[in-house]
Amino acid sequence: MANLRTIGETPSRAPIHAHLRPVPAVSGRTPARLPFDHLGEHFVRLPYEVLGRAEAPATVVLGGISAGRHLAPTIFDRDGGWWPGVVGEGGALDPARQRLVGIEYLGGRGDAGLLRPVTTRDQARATAAVLDDLGIAKASLVGASYGGMVALAFAELFPERVARLVVLCAAHRTHPMATALRALQRSAASLGAAAGQEGRGVALARALAMTTYRSAQEFEERFDSAALTPGAPGHGPARFPVEEYLGARGRDFEERFDAERFLALSESIDLHRTEPRSLPPHTLLVSVDSDFLVPPWLVGELARESGGLARHVTIPSLFGHDAFLKEVGQVSALLHTHPPFLPESIR
């Protein structure tokens, strides 16, 4: 795999302001020519962000399809990042103690044109190219949801480069019912784009997805079943509290995603397959008791078929698949007891 650097393109470094006590942070783009599983070879530029000291042990942190390279607040980007409470000062993934690497996923339309289909193995090759660019020969990986799939693919392709592996809410294959529901979401996004209402299609697809990310019990406890308005002929349909919530989540997603990127990454989830026996020793697999998309039995299947290479822990939660985002305490405790980022000599 070739790793190319564009002349004149150098990473940007965050300015230091003492009163904000920033951690060292670097952002940049790795130019690389990568082989894709279904598309042949393409030249791409891979945005990344790195938090922490260059000499600290490296951990790649990978989230769901809506996550990106930005992991925590920095001077040049004060946004909270996609995993607040877990990544950050004093967190289980602390840039004061670790070198944390975030990347932007391939998908949609980029330097190479329309990148679809794109697989988790393609994402793993992109991750390896970024690590090459940063001079990181070996790293730990913490991946959740789609990021867990990418981490599993990385471990399969580059076993010698994995120090530790922690995977949350992901398995070696997808559940057929989960694929069915994502196929309907992709249909909604495609129909919207074909009708000239791309944003509306993406918003509807995301609203449908939210019904699979959370649990029925959470919705029962959170939302009143009574209508906000009963509706009337000529004055609009009935509206319900849960409907308002789904609409708001869809509109928020519409502002950040286009149809091409959504379709590419959603499809990538369902193309995912890895070999269970490719896991590194002492892998930690975390499932959630209420996760409909990646049920505990499926993660248990991965653990069993790994031949004893993985430990499987199931946590209780009302939040379903989204528990890796919401259950900060439980997730942090697991990472603290199974630290993927500290050298053996200082554990």
N, C-alpha and C positions, 0 to 999 in steps of 0.2 A: 504494500500500500504506500503510495507516494504521499508525502506531506509537503505541500508547497507553501511558500510565504511570498506575498506580494511585495514588491519593492516599494518602500516608503510607507507601508502599513505597519504600524507599531501599536502595541496595546496602550490604552489610556489608563493613567494611574490617578486614583482619587487624591485630591489635595488634602493636606492635613490641617485640621483646625483643633487646637488643643481642647477647647471647651466642649467639643462634641465627642471626644475620646473615640475616634473612628478606628476600626481594625484595618489593617492593610487590605486594600482591594484593587483588583486589576480586572479590566474588561478588554475584550478584543475579539477578533475574528480569525479563525484558522482557515486558510485556503488549502483545499485538499482535493485530490482526484481519487474518488472512491468507486469500488465495484458494488453495484446494487444487485440484489437477488434477481430482480425481474426486468431491470432497465439497462443493464450493461454498465459501462463506466461513465461517470459524470464528474465534472469539476463543480465543487460547491464551496461556499464560505460558511463557516460554522461559528455563530456567535457564542461566546462563553463569558462567565463572570467567576472570579476566584476571590474568596475571602480568606484571610489569614496569612501567616508568614510562609515564605517559600521553603523554609527548612522544616516545617511541621509535617507530620504524616498526612497524606492526601486521602480525602474521601469524596467520591463523586455522589452527589445528591440528586435523585431523579424522581419527579412527581408525575401526576396524571397528565392527560393530553392538554389541559389548560394551564399547566405549570410551565415555567420557562427557566431561563438561566438565573433570574434574580432571586436570591435566596433570603436576603435579609437587608435591612437599611444600610446604606453607605452614604458617604458625603455626596457622591454624584447621582445617587438615586435613593431618595428617602422613603420610597414605598416599602411597606412592611415585608415584602416577599411572600412566597406562596405557602410557607410552613412556619408561621409565627408560633413561638412557644417551644418549638423543637429546635429550630435553627436560630442562633443568636447568642448574645452574651449571656453566659450562665446556663444556656440550654444544653441538651444532650449532645447536640452538634454545635460546638462552640468555636467560632473562628479565632478565639484567643488561644485555643489549644490545638486546633486542627486546620489544615488547609482544605477548605471546602470548595468544590468545583461544581458549578451549575452550567448546563448547556441548553441551547435552544434546539428543539426537535426539527429534524427534516420533515418536509411535508408541504403539500400545497404547491405554490408556484415560487420558485427561488431562482438562483443563478442558472440552474440547469433547465429551467422551464418547469413544466408540470411534473412534479415528482410523485407519481402515483401509478402503480402501487409501491408503497414503501413498507419495509418490514422492520421488526424489532432487531433483526440481525443487521440491517442497514444502519439503524440508529446506534447499534453497538460499535460498528466500524467507525461511525462519525465520532463517537465518544473516544475511541482509541486514538483517532487522529488529533483530537484536542489534547489528549494526554501527551502524545508525542511532541506536539508543539510546545507544551509547557515543560517538557523535560521530565515527565513523571513516568517512570518505568513500571511501577506497581502501585495500586491504589485499592482502598476499600470502596465498596459500593453500598449505598442505602437507597433502595428503590421502592416506591409505593405505587400501586395501581399500574398504569401503563409503564411507569418508571421501573416497577418491579419486573415487568416482562423484559424490558430493555436490559436490566441488570442480569437477569437469567441468561439472556442471549449473549451478553458480554462474557459471562463466566464460561459459556460453552465455546465461544470462539477464541478467547484469550485466557485460558485457565492460569497460565503462568504470570499473568498481570494482576490477579485478584488476591489481595491480602485477606480481606474478610468480606462476607456477603450477608446483608440483611434485606429481606424481601417482605413487604407488607401488602396484603390484599391483592396478591397475584399468584399465578400458578404456571405450570408448564404448558397448559393448553386452556382453551376457552370452553365455557359451558354452552351447549347448543341453545338453551333458552336465552342466555345473555346475547348470543349472536343474533338470534331472532329479533330481540328487542332493539339491538343496534341497527339491524337491517331496516327496521321501520323508521328509525331516526334518520338514517341516510336517505331513505325515500322521501321523507318530509323535506330535508334540505335540498335534495335534487329537484323536487317539484317546485319549491319556492324559487329556485334559481331559474328553472325553465319558464316560470310564469312572470319573470321580471321582478320578483319579490324575494331576492336572495336573503335579505336580513330577516324577513318574517319566517322564511323556511328554517334558517339557522336557529332562530329563537324558539320555534316550535320543537325542533329536534332537541335542543337543550332542555326545554321544559319536560319533554318525554323522558330524557335521560335522568332528570332529577328524581323522577318517581322510582328509579332503580337504584339511585345512590343512597337513598334513605330507607328506613324501615317503616312498615305499616304501623307498628306500635308507636313510633315517634309521631307520625302524622295524626294518629288517634289522640295522643296526649297534647299535641300542639295546636290543632285546628278545630274550631267549632264546625259541626256538620250543617248548621243552619245557614241558609242563603243570606248573603249580604243584601241582595235585592232579588225579588222573585221574578223580575222581568215582566214584560208586557208586550203585546203585539205593537209593532211600530216604535217601540222604545228600548229595544235591545233585549238580549237573553238574560237569564238568571246568572248571577255571579256569586262565587263561593270563596271563603277565606283561602282555602288551599289553592284555588285557581289564581287568586291574586299573587300568591307567593310564587307559583310556577311561572306566571307571566313576568314577574320582576326578575327572576333568575334568567329567563330566556332573553330579556332585553339587555341585561348586563353582559351576557355572553356574546350577543350580537354585536356589541360595541368593540369586542376584542378579537373576534374570529370571523373569517370569511368562509364561504361554503367549501371552497377547494381544500383549505387546510383541515376543516372539520371532517370532510369525507375521507381525506387521505389518512388521518390519524385514527378515525373510528374504524376504518377498514383494516388498518395495520393491527389493531387489537385482535381482530378475528383471524388474521393470517398467522398469528403467533403460535409457534410450537418450539419447544426445546426438549432436550434429552435429560431426564431426571438425574442420571448418573454422571452428568457433567458438573454437578454442584461441587464447589470446594468443600473440604472438611470444615465442620463446625458452622455451617450455614444456619442462620436463624430465619425461620419462616413464621410469619404472624398472620393469623386469620381473625375474623370477627364473627361472633356467633350469629349476628343478624344480617350478615352480608349475603344478599341475594345474588349478586353478580359473580362473586368468587366465594362460594360456600366453603365452610371449614373442611367438609369431606373431600373437596377437590384439592385443597392444599395438603390435606393428610395423604392423599394419593401420591402427590409429589414427594412428600417426606418418605413414605414407604418405598417408593420406587427408586429413591436415591441410594438405597443400600446402606443406610445408616449415616449418610453424610450430613443430614440436616436434622435440626431440632424444630419441632412444630409447637407453637403456643397459640391458643385461641383466647382472645380477650372478650369480655362481655360489653355490649354497648347498645344503646337505642339507635345509633346513627348509621347502622348498616355499613355500606362500602365506604362512606365518608368518615368512618371512625378514625382512620389514620390522620385526618385533619382535625377532628374534634376532640379526640381522647388524648390530649397533650400529655396528661399525667401518666397514663398507662404506657403510651408509646415511649415517652422519655425514660420511664423506669426500665423498660426492656432494653433500650439502647445503653443505659448506664450499666446494666448487669451483663450485657453482651457487647462490650465496646469494640466496634470494628475499626477504630481509628487510632488506638494507642499501641505503640510497639510493646512487645512482650516484656522488655526490660523495665518498663515503668508501670506495668499493671499492678 
